[in-house]
Amino acid sequence: MKVLHEVVKSPCLTEKSNLLQELQGTVVFKVHPQANKIEIKQAVEKLFDVKVASVKTATVRGKKKRIGVKSLGRTKDWKKAYISLSEGEINFLDEL
């Protein structure tokens, strides 16, 4: 098993993630690309002392970026996790 801080890298702070947090109590994190749902759930529960109801993951493909005039490159692919918290656990993100 990976170290907890390697599994959960950082919160994903976007408009969509803020809406999900307010309306559904779902938190979005950037996670290690090879982490599975069980590892993600255990890491979030230990790091933030909350009860996780479910975990959904999505792999985000990197965007194409121009490097100089002629060549094209791509940013890295990354993985994000949508974490639904149990009832009464929603206010922990105010601490972040």
N, C-alpha and C positions, 0 to 999 in steps of 0.2 A: 504494500500500500504506500502511496505517496505521502509526503508531508502535507499537513492541512493547508498551509499557506501556498503550496504549489498547486493544489487542486483548485482552490478558489482564488483567482488572481485579483479581481477588483469588481466593484459594482458597475453595472452598465447604466450610465446616467443619460437617458435620452427622453424625448417627449413620450414615446410609446411606453417606456418602462415606468415613467412617473404616472401615466394614466392607469396602467395595470396595477400599480401599487395602491393608488387611491380607490379605484373601483372594485378590484377583485382581491386585494391583499397578496398579489403576486410580486415577487422580487426577481430581478434579472441580474445575473452575475456573469462575468467573463471567466471561463474555467479552462483547465488544461485540456488540450484536444483529445488526449487518450483517457481521460477520466470517465468512468461510467456513472450511472445514476446513483448507485448504492454508495460509491465513494463520495460523490457530491453531497448527498443527503447527510452522511456521517460528518463530513467536514463542516457543513453549515450548522448542524446541530451543536457540534463541539465548540466552534469558533464564536457563535453568537448566542448560545444558550437559548435556543428556540426549538419548537416542535414543528417539523416539516411534514406537511400532508402529502405532497406529491412533487415530483421533479420531471420536467420535460426539457429535452435538449435539442439544440439546432446547431448545425455546422454552417458557418457563414463563409462564403467564398471571398477571397481577396479581390479588391478592385484593380482594374488595369490603370496603371499610371505611366505617364510619359517621362522618360529619363533622357534629357537632352532633346535634340531635334529629331533624330532618326529612330532611336530604339524605344521599345515599350517594355515595361516591367509590370510586376504585380505585387500587391501587398500580400502578407501572409494570410492564409486561411486561419480562422479562429472559431472557437466553440462558445456558445452561450447557453445558460441554463435558466429556465423559467421555474422558480421555486414557489409553490403555493404553501402558505403557512397555515397552521391550525388556527382555530378561532381564538381570539384574545392575544395573538402573538404579533399583531400588525405594527405596533408602535416601536419596534426595535430599530427600525431604520432611521428614526429621528436622531439616534446616537451616532450614526455614520457621518 
